[in-house]
Amino acid sequence: MRTLISSILRIFLFYISMETLDPIQETFLQCLSTHSLTSTPISEVTYFPDNPNYLSVLNSYIRNLVFTSPTTPKPLFIVTPTHVSHIRASIICSKIHGLEVRIRSGGHDYDGLSYVSTVPFIMVDLFNMRSVSVDIEDESAWVESGATLGEVYYRIAEKSKIYGYPAGVCPTVGVGGHLSGGGYGNLMRKHGLSVDNIVDAVLVDANGNVLDREAMGEDLFWAIRGGGGASFGIIVSWKMKLVRVPEVVTVFRVERTLEEGASDIVYQWQHVADKIDEDLFIRVVLNPVTRKGQVTIKAKFNALFLGNAQRLVSLMDEQFPGLGLLSTDCKEMSWIESVLFWSNYQIGTSTDVLLERHSTKEKYLKRKSDYVQEPISKTDLEGIWKKMIQLRKPVLTFNPYGGKMSEISELDTPFPHRAGNIYKIQYAASWKEEGAEAVDHNLDLIRKLYDYMTPFVSKSPRCSYLNYRDIDLGINEIGNASYEQASGWGTKYFKGNFDRLVQVKTTVDPGNFFRYEQSIPSLEASSSKNRMSE
């Protein structure tokens, strides 16, 4: 066994000759075939580095170009399952041969933790498992983890104009990661998060057992709805509870610069966005722009209203007059058309684009997040604008809370960021330049803005959103992380729910098979490691 692992590591680091590689491929394929009982041979969906399709499969769902360099560590092989038995075999054989597993469902993983590792690993990519089965009578849908949000929205709209699902606004996001991390979108003030509307799931655990909600138990079902599924198993599919939407919704997109009063409007937005009618979600995107030779800040107000334009204008006149919304700014449409609007497609675009799994161009990027619990003063907002103008690059997005988010207990799911938050901030840096120097420069810019924001955001802990993965918060050491080490980043994502997640992890995966840089630790595995080092 020691010789085999040594050989695998040499493959991983040096891509040794084909004469040595072939027998090791045979060893793995034999193991995979032995444990995979399906009509589709697992060999047909397994890609080793010598396979001409290996790199295209690997790179096809890498959305962050930072992780496409030749020096980025790559999996020993990739399995793209078409059946749950392929997933079971991948887990069992990885345990036998001492390999880590990375699980990818869409690739919108900002820090690449689903497809990169510094230790020998394989990748299970679920993009072939993407069926969406909608049952309007039951007001539900079973969705496989490899489906995209766009595919889910399309299939729901195919069956009904009065149902939707509360999830993200980017259609190419994969269901598996999005749901297991919480799931955030413009219906959240009315219907909560994606995980607040999950009623069942199917998961393969560290022993290769296939479990539904009843079989896995309520603790594990609780953990995978916002605690990050990759710490606990490979989630095959989810049962979603659909939500009702009006036949007509209204959207608007209004822009204001500092010279047009943006500071006053954003200041007022902070005081109304979480308290206004729960049918209304108004996001603010702030970025430095050049106008007439001068750098200024542009505030873009994007909104979804679950009602008609007349009611929306009346509501805005009464509660948010500072924006000066006009009836001509408003566009009435169906809910599925609003999905396209929020994805920046031109009005009239066919909904078929939601079935395109690569509709946006990949870029180099870094994301971070924060939560704001008290309105930022106008003076401090102006200080933030000054800092953004100085740095030029990072964009801030403010997403409002309130409504349903204030009604759900932070203990109901691992996602704890509920009542008490006015809005969430996303920090975004994106760039086109290649090379390590460009990466370092842009990381420095976003970190400087994040540091500047410290006085204005949540404290003890300074909280972050799991789906905006951020390894700046801390990572586990290679192997079995201690509770103390993992709690450094874990309490920022989960607050007090981190302890319960650790308890669930210790029960269902005591050996810590499912692990990565920010996975929930097992107390048993950590204790065993400490005993061995004594």
C-alpha positions, 0 to 999 in steps of 0.5 A: 500500500505504501508503494502504491501511494508513493507511486500516486504521489509521483504521478501527481507531482511529475506526470511520470511516463506512460509505462508506469502510469498504465498499471496504476490506471488499471489498478484504479479502474479495476477498483472502480469497476468492482464497486460500480454496478451499472450498465454504463461502465465507469471507465467511460466517465473516468479521465486520467491525465493521458486522456486527450479530453482530461484538460478540457473536462477539468477546465470546462467548469473552472470559472476563476482563471486564477486556477487554470495555470500550468502550475495549479495542482490537478487531480490524479483523475476525474470521474464524471458520474452518470449514476449514483453507483459511480459516486459510491465507487469513487468514494470507496476506492479513494478510501482504499488508496488513501486519496482525497476527493474534491466535489464539483457541481458548477465551478462557481467556487471563488477560491477553487476548493472544489477542484484544487488541492496540494495533496493527491486527490481525485475530482468527482464532477457532477455535471452529467447528473443534472436532471430536473423533475418538476411536480406542480401538483406537489409544488416540488421538484427533484433536482440533481446536484449537477444541474444549474440554477438556469436549468432549474428555473427553465424547467419550472417555468416550462410547467407553470407561470406562477411558481418559482424557486428562491435561489441565486441570480446567476444562471450558471451556478451549480445546484450542489454547491449553491444549496449546500452553502445556503443559497442567496437570491432576490426572492429571499426577503419574501421566501427565505434562502434556498435551504429554507425551501429544501424538504429532502435530499439524497447523499452518499456518505463516507462508507458509500451508503446512499441515504435520503432524509429519513435514512440520514437523520435530521442532524445530517439533513440539518447540516447539509442545508447551509453547512457545506455538503462537501464536509459530509458526503456527496449530495446527489439530489435535492427535493425543492419546495416551489414557491408561488410568484405573481403572473406579473412582476416588476423590475427596474435598474436605476443608476446615480453617480455621486454628482447625482446624489448617490451618497444621500440615496445609499444612506436612505436605502440603508434605512428602508431596504430591510424594512420595506415591503417584503415583496420588494428586493433592491440591490445596490452595486457600487463601483468606481467609474470615469465620467468627464475625465473624473473618477466618481462612484456609480450606484446602480439600484437593481430591483425585483418587485412581486407585483405590478408597476403601479403598486411599486411606484406608489410604494417607492414614493411613500417609503423610498422617495430619495431614488426618484423612481419613475413609472418609465423606469419600471418594466413589467414581465413574467418571473422567468423573464425577470431572471433574464433581466437580472442576468443582464440579458436584453429584454426579449431574449429567449429563455432558452439561454438559461440552458446554456451552461457557459453563458458568461466568460471566465475571468480572474477574480477574488470575492469577500463578504461582510454583514452590516448591522447598523447603518453607516453614516453619510460621512463614513459612506463618503470615506468609503467612496474616497477609498474606492476611488483611490483603489479603483478596482473593487466593486461593492454589492449591498444585498438587503435583509429583512422580511422572511430573513428576520422571521427564521431562527438562526438555529433552523439551518447552519446558515446563521445570518438572519435577524439583526443584519440590515444587508450583506456586502460582497466585495468583488475584484475581477481582472483580465491581466495574466500572471502572478503579479496581476494576481498579487496586485488585485488581491492587495486591492480587495484586501485593503478595501476589506480592511478599511471596512472593519469599523462598519461591519459585524464584529465578534465574529466578523461574519462571512457567507460560506458560498463566497468562499474566502481562504483569507479567513483561515484554512485547515492544515493538511490532514486532520484539522483541530477544532481550535484551528478550524473554529478560526474560520468556522465561526465566521461562517456559522457563528454558534452553529459551528459547534453543532456542525462539528458534532454532526461531522464527528458522528457521520464521518469520524475518520474525516474522509471528506476534508479540504481546506475549509471542511468541518473537522471531526473531533475523533480524527483530530484526537487520533492525530494528537495521540499519534503525535504524542 
